[in-house]
Amino acid sequence: MYDLVVRNGTVYDGQGGAPFSGDVAVTGDRVAAVGVIDEALVGPDTEIVDAAGRIVTPGFVDIHTHYDGQVTWDPYIQPSTFHGVTTIVTGNCGVGFAPCRPDQRDWLIGLMEGVEDIPGTALHEGIQWDWESFPEYLDALERRDLAIDVGTQVPHGAVRAYVMGDRGPAHEPATPGEITEMAAIVQEAVEAGALGFSTSRTEKHKDVDGVLTPSITADEDELVGLAGALRSAGTGVLQGISDFYDFDSEFALFRAMAVASGRPTSITVEQQDARPDWWLQLLNGITEAQDDGIDMRGQVPPRATGVLMGLTTTFNPFSFHPSYKAIHHLPLEEKVAELKKPEIRAALLAETCAVEGLAAEIVTSFHKMFRLGNPANYEPAPEDSFAGLGDADGRRPEEIALDVLVENDGKALIYHPLFNYLPGNLDYVEQMIHHPHTVMGLGDGGAHCGVISDASFPTTLLQHWGRDRTRGPRIPLEELVAKQTMKTAALVGLDDRGVLAAGYKADINVIDFENLAPLEPEVAYDLPAGGRRLVQRATGYEVTIVSGQIAFRDGEPTGLLNGRLIRGVQSAPAASS
């Protein structure tokens, strides 16, 4: 008999084809039938989920998260599970917590805190270090209760420090012997179940003391040697990020890694205003590699990478003004009261930002600052920017920013679409999504706790591009579903999921599509040691099923802990392969 049946939904099966009306039947943790099912197998004990007027999709597979620490204490892996995610992959961007010698724990926490803006106090309090090697880390995760499935990657930064000691974080070149030892660790990790290996070569990634990530200066011998470990293992993927300042030499290095590994390779792709055409150059390079038989992909987001500013977050437009520094320590209510005083406003408006570089760009680009709103608006028009509003009514944009900061009792958020928004819309993102060699990613779930809330990317992908976009063309919903299910799963070798067909893993979303929306993020102090983070919920996720059982209703956990650690590639059902 069927254990569960999703009745009368509009099924988007994850393969990109047209939707159809029908049922989805589940036996155990697998899909038993889709479309027309055998009614003789629907018994009195079969659980029925009424999906009339709803869409039914596979569970979402998010291949770019940073829950490496959080997964050891939070079985529900929020906020990603507010957004229909049933499988995550950690260990991206060359940072993570294994392998790790006992005397390196503080340093690894500092690296994660600096690179991914996760409170170090929360990591110190929350992580129970019952591992040293990467296989031991996998064993530790396997002992944890999980509501969804978790895959891992072995991070370059941790491997480098484990083998080279203090010389690794100090950016010294690895010796041939050290490269061999590091490659052996990567191969051991992948053979134990890691899905791949990740590295970072961007100046944006620094530890808590401002020191660049250890892997940024690794030379070709090291990178190619570690990539070759995947070829030796016969499995795994490569994931990386780079600034590509010297594009030809840097891209040649990533090509060399991809060739050495013989495995799929994905690279972060984002448009940056300082180098507006770099993203096209990178996508063209990826296309040329594909034409040459090298499996390279671009990881792209479904919206701008946006910084959130406010009185409750890390930054706001006045963070580096002397008059604001004098009151930033106050409780929120008192801070709001101070900012409403005419003399404080006048002082702030008379001062200028006291920093330079990226931080200055974030807090002074008033032509790219907007009210986020609720539901969140991720494609605002230029005339709605603080600069645009100021031009319309003859006010300085700084005045408008001050007004917004004290809205909603000081909890309002300002949205600054930092990357992918040069034209004042998401036209560049549209090109990225449509590119034949890209895959959805970069949501960074679990990271950037005080400035970014992009774990909601899967919701934006469906809601904005499939229903709400008015400032450009929309994308058929069946294509969008496939991009967040079958295609993301396939990139990392999880061919057993992301499709609603007989024999596939029964991870399923039942979605009220007409009411699907990302809500305005809120600041919560619910990490270990009272650590702060941005939490974003959504409307529309009525039921999320993990391994054949209902794990979430309306985005909230039912208490079922039916997830597991994923060890290595997962094959498609024999009948469907």
ABEGO torsion letter per residue (X at the ends): XBABBBBGBBBBAGAGBBBBBEBBBBBEABBABBEBBBAAABBAABBBBBABGBBBBBBBBBABBAAAAAAAABAAGOAAAAAGBABBBBGBGGBEAOBBBAAAAAAAAAAAAAAAGBBAAAAAAABBBABABAAAAAAAAAABBBABBBBBBBBAAAAAAAAAEAAAAAGBBBBAAAAAAAAAAAAAAAAAGBAEBBBBABAABBBAAGBBBAAAABBAAAAAAAAAAAAAAGBEBBBBBBAGABAAAAAAAAAAAAAAAGBBBBBBBBBBAABAAAAAAAAAAAAAAAAAGBBBBBBBBABBBBBBBEAABABBAAAABAAAAAAAABBAAAAAAAAABAAAAAAAAABBBABBEAAAAAAABAAABBBAEOBBBABBBAAABAAAAAAAAGBBAAAAAAAAAABGGGABBBBBBABGAAAGBAAAAAAAAABAABBBBGAGBGBGAAABBAAAAAAAAAAAAAAABAAEBBBBAAAAAAAABAAAAAAAGBAABGBBBBGBBBBBBBBBAAABBBBBBBBBBABBGGBBBBBBBBBGBABBBBGGBBABBGGBBAGBBABBBBBEBBBBBAAAX
